[in-house]
């Protein structure tokens, strides 16, 4: 019978997030995480054999935490066919600031370089878009609202632009308005390629 495991995965992931927030993903190593957690490298290796495996676990944990938050918000919408997109709007209105955003920003560089690391995020987005198409009362308007929320989130997470609190509320109200719209099909003008 082997020794009982005393180090939990959450503590290792907490330590990994501390390393990422303090030093960035380039300096995230299994040794650095072990030192941050006050455990041996072998203890980190027990659950995470490689840095990519550790990073994927960090991404999956963030997705799971966000999913729990979204499920709590979604309860308020009952059987509304637009519950999915309205949940995203409320979540954006209650956007987490501080270290959560910083960690996401630090992980972004690693995500850009690793398709496998992006896979859980890709899957979650695909699931969300499918649900919008299948259940929203006006799928095109709801999809446009989802895209607008994505743009807002990127601008804020990458700290490239922030609306004033008043303007941000107005933008979210207008995104909420989009949910109930059924845009007409328009033809996109063809652009001549630059020679």
JOJOBEL-V567952 format. One record per pair of residues at least 12 apart in sequence whose ideal C-beta (glycine too) atoms are under 8 Angstrom apart, sorted by the first residue. I is the first residue (numbers start at 0). GAP is how many residues later the second one is. D is the distance in Angstrom with one decimal. If there is no record, write none. Layout:
BEGIN
I_GAP_D + I_GAP_D
END
This chain:
BEGIN
4_41_7.3 + 6_30_7.4 + 6_32_5.4 + 6_36_4.9 + 6_39_7.7 + 8_38_5.4 + 8_48_7.4 + 10_26_5.8 + 11_21_6.4 + 11_25_5.8 + 11_27_7.6 + 11_31_7.6 + 11_32_5.8 + 11_35_6.3 + 11_36_7.0 + 11_42_7.8 + 12_41_8.0 + 12_44_6.1 + 12_45_5.8 + 12_48_5.5 + 13_23_7.6 + 14_18_5.0 + 14_19_7.8 + 14_21_3.9 + 14_22_3.7 + 15_12_6.5 + 15_17_4.8 + 15_20_7.6 + 15_38_5.8 + 15_39_7.9 + 15_42_5.7 + 16_41_6.6 + 16_86_5.4 + 17_18_5.2 + 18_13_4.9 + 18_14_5.7 + 18_17_5.3 + 19_38_7.5 + 19_83_5.8 + 19_86_4.7 + 19_87_6.7 + 20_78_6.0 + 20_81_5.5 + 20_82_5.4 + 20_85_6.4 + 23_82_5.6 + 23_85_7.8 + 24_30_7.2 + 24_81_5.6 + 24_82_6.4 + 24_84_6.0 + 24_85_4.5 + 27_23_6.3 + 27_26_7.4 + 27_27_7.1 + 28_22_6.6 + 29_14_4.8 + 29_15_6.4 + 29_18_6.9 + 29_20_7.9 + 29_21_6.5 + 29_24_6.8 + 32_21_6.8 + 51_62_6.7 + 51_64_7.0 + 51_65_6.6 + 54_52_7.2 + 54_55_5.8 + 54_59_7.8 + 54_62_5.8 + 55_60_7.1 + 55_61_5.8 + 55_64_7.0 + 57_49_6.8 + 58_48_6.6 + 58_52_7.5 + 58_58_6.2 + 58_61_5.6 + 58_62_6.7 + 59_60_5.3 + 61_41_7.7 + 61_42_7.1 + 61_45_7.9 + 62_57_5.6 + 62_58_6.8 + 62_61_5.6 + 65_25_7.9 + 66_57_7.8 + 68_22_6.6 + 69_17_5.4 + 69_18_7.4 + 69_21_5.9 + 72_14_4.8 + 72_17_5.0 + 72_18_5.8 + 72_21_7.7 + 73_13_4.4 + 75_14_7.6 + 80_54_5.3 + 80_55_6.0 + 80_56_4.6 + 81_53_7.9 + 81_54_5.4 + 81_55_5.8 + 81_56_7.9 + 81_60_6.1 + 81_97_5.3 + 81_98_7.7 + 82_52_7.7 + 83_44_6.7 + 83_47_5.0 + 83_48_5.9 + 83_51_6.5 + 83_52_7.0 + 83_58_7.6 + 84_47_6.1 + 84_51_6.2 + 84_57_4.4 + 84_60_5.3 + 84_61_5.8 + 84_94_5.3 + 85_90_7.1 + 85_93_6.7 + 87_40_7.8 + 87_57_7.8 + 87_58_6.4 + 87_61_5.4 + 88_56_7.0 + 88_60_6.6 + 88_83_6.0 + 88_86_6.0 + 88_87_5.2 + 88_90_7.6 + 91_57_5.3 + 91_60_6.4 + 91_61_6.8 + 91_80_6.1 + 91_83_7.9 + 92_76_7.6 + 92_79_5.4 + 94_58_7.6 + 94_61_6.9 + 100_55_7.4 + 100_56_5.6 + 103_53_5.8 + 104_52_5.9 + 104_53_6.6 + 104_54_7.4 + 107_49_7.6 + 107_50_7.6 + 127_18_7.0 + 128_14_7.0 + 128_17_7.2 + 131_14_6.0 + 135_43_7.3 + 136_43_7.4 + 137_41_6.8 + 137_42_5.9 + 137_43_6.2 + 137_44_4.8 + 139_41_7.8 + 139_42_6.2 + 139_43_5.2 + 140_37_5.1 + 140_38_5.5 + 140_39_6.2 + 140_40_3.8 + 140_41_5.9 + 140_42_6.4 + 141_36_7.7 + 141_37_5.1 + 143_34_5.2 + 143_37_7.6 + 143_39_6.8 + 144_30_5.0 + 144_31_7.2 + 144_33_4.2 + 144_34_4.8 + 147_27_4.8 + 147_30_6.6 + 148_26_6.1 + 151_19_6.8 + 151_20_7.9 + 151_23_7.7
END
